[in-house]
């Protein structure tokens, strides 16, 4: 922020208003900031993941299994649904995680053809460590925003996301 309280997005919006006064550039005030925050968040998450030698996609799969609760297992279809990837991609990901000893496949008890993907103890320890590190870093990102503002922002973003995903 500059002394006048302007940030880079304000300068971009001002320039567009000057160059194209016929356009309503108001969405840039919100969406350009969201884009910039997303880039910072990606950098922060990348740092946390690198510290634990884990890729973002690995964390996605491991955390989906961890959130499932004991016994920390899901079907490949449930993992596909939670991580928004294709079944072929998930098969490849589970193969790679299995080679690292972070998950294992086991037969589904009620379906002879079915398989469950289960988080190993090593996988659980890893995802727990990454999550703790990630939350500490994300807390730092938000540390300058008062709690009340965080709550209002969360409500506004929930509303926006609901409309976009609805």
C-alpha positions, 0 to 999 in steps of 0.5 A: 500500500502506498501512503495514499492507501492505493495498491497495485490493483487500484493503479491498474483500475485507474489506468483502465478507467483512463484508457477505456472510460466506456467500460465498467471496470469495477469487477477488477477491484474484487477479482484482481485482488482475489487473483493476487491473493491466490498467487500468494497462497499458491506460493505459500502452499508450495513452500510448505509442500516443498518443506515436506517433500510433497506435491500439491496433488499428493497433499490433496489425496492424502488430506481427503483420506485423512478427513475421512476419519478412521480407518482413513480410507475411501474408494477411488471414486470418492477420491475422484469426486473430492479431488476433481480429477479423472479416474485415470489420473487418480489411478496414477496418483494412487500408484505413485503414493503407494510406491512411496508407502503413503497409501495402500490398496485393499479389497473392499469388504462388501464388493469383490471387484471393489478396492479401497485406498487406505492411508498408511501410518506414514501417510497420516504422519506426513499429511498431519505435519504438512497440514500443521505447517500449512495452517501456520503459514496461512495464519500468517497470511491472514494475520494483518486482517482483524477477525471480524474482517476475516469472517465477513470476507469468508461469508462474501467469498462463500456466497460468490463461490456458491453462485459460481459452483451452483 
